[in-house]
Amino acid sequence: MDTVFSPDHRLRDAKTELYGGQLVAPFECPRRAELVLEAVESAGLGAVLPPTEHDLASVLRVHDAGFVSFLATAWQDWRAAGFAGEAIPAVLPVRRTRIRPGRDVESRLGYYAMAAETSISAGTYEAALVAKDVALSATALIQGGHDAAFALCRPPGHHAMRDMFGGYCFLNNAAIAAQALRDGGCARVAVLDVDFHHGNGTQDIFYHRGDVLVVSLHGDPEDAFPHFTGFADERGEGPGDGFNLNLPLPRNTDWAAWSAALDRGLRRIDAFGPDAVVVSLGVDTYADDPIGFFTLGSADFRRMGERLGKLRRPTAFVLEGGYAVDVIGQNVVAVLAGHAGA
């Protein structure tokens, strides 16, 4: 399985995250990607390839143009307004108010944010563009006949909605990849999100569509970020009714319970009959992850990959979360190796 990677992910190197009432060093950091790369190379899974640059057309297939324009200038506008720190939304639209972006950067920052923990820093937009290129380049590999490919993306993307950023995500790499597969000739595409957190952005983008099935296993939103989406009764709307499957799970979910939910998701995907699959690969389901509450062990990730491999469909893996940094590489590689050996 070949991997697509760019060192330009380092352009995103934020220093602040709002967590527990304090500004802390972000859990989502450049070291994550570097350790995954080291593990991929050590395991000899395949070639590590640079991405091909793609224009914004693929981004605008799934994201609002105004939102993308905001991301492109947010850091410069923030600095031009005289602010010294990184850009964190301080004013958010609330119920019973008129919701629209204003001229001021603080207004636009709040309007386009889904959460207040994720700062925008120098290089954020540029890194997000590179992550999009990584995802599209991995997608091109399976379009060209590869059974599977790994997009070592950073920043991650599955929380990025059609017109909102947050949860460390700015452009939705998995959704961009899924749409590229549709545009490339796949009649049906499935997105399987195995990150600990609900893939609210991917759900938002495809919620009214029946050509892209979205399946997400995640911590119960009653207790876990992003809190307001990811419930089991969110099935899709209009043409998308029945094409969104959420499988929320409680605290201390172990492999037995998690894998039973995975099997349910895989049965739904198999019945859908996709021409290709995009896996939002987060390994923050690991027992010692600092911002998750499942109890999967490192050996479980290979089992996960083996089950994913039994779908026998072209698969693009797109890196999402995983914040137990010292083991992120071995856990990611375990999934990929399990898939390759299935």
C-alpha angles and dihedrals in degrees: 000000000000122000128214115211140161126195087214088086083087089074084082103068106142118182101200138058126170104234130155092350093306138092105245137170106280119261087217102071140155092256090069093067094041092055092048089051091050091051093047091051093045091051092050093224093159142291122333107222133189117240125254114237115249129191126239095268092093091048093051090053088073106016133066113254093226090053093051091048089052092052091049093060105021097104094045092046091048092053092043088056088062100253116148103197132059118290111268120164112249100171119049130182111262135198117284095023132106106264117208135117117263131206095262117090091230089057093049093044091055094042094054097040123096092186137016100225098080118080126203112227138173110300096017096120093042091052091048090054090052091049088054089052090050091052094047093047092052089047090053089057093060090042086056094054107278115138091221143353135188123228105202092202128180129206093039121232120199096101092053107107127200089277108005138076130204143110088070089300130119108159120026103240095183093049091047089052093048092050091048089055090051091048089048093060108278108136093200131022129185124208114202114192114197096167115122091244125066114263092234094162094054090047091051093051097049102027095111097043133090098193095071118052114205119201120179131183111193150137114295106272089223084075108015140065130293085033101183100065136039101071120147094243093062098101103153131269136251110345087000096060107130095012097096118072120184119189106188116188133197133244117293094021107173132202094273093057095036094050091049088057090046090054089053090051092047092051089054091049092048091050090050089057101215122194089218140006131221115202118203094211114205120160096192087111084085115121096243099042107134095223102035134071107207123106107222116149128217092259090057093065092065089051088052092053092048091054092048090051091058089070085076092207132124105274134196114197113206119192116238126155138350119137105179083097100187092062101031093100097052092044094050092046090049090060093047094045091047091052093047092050097043 
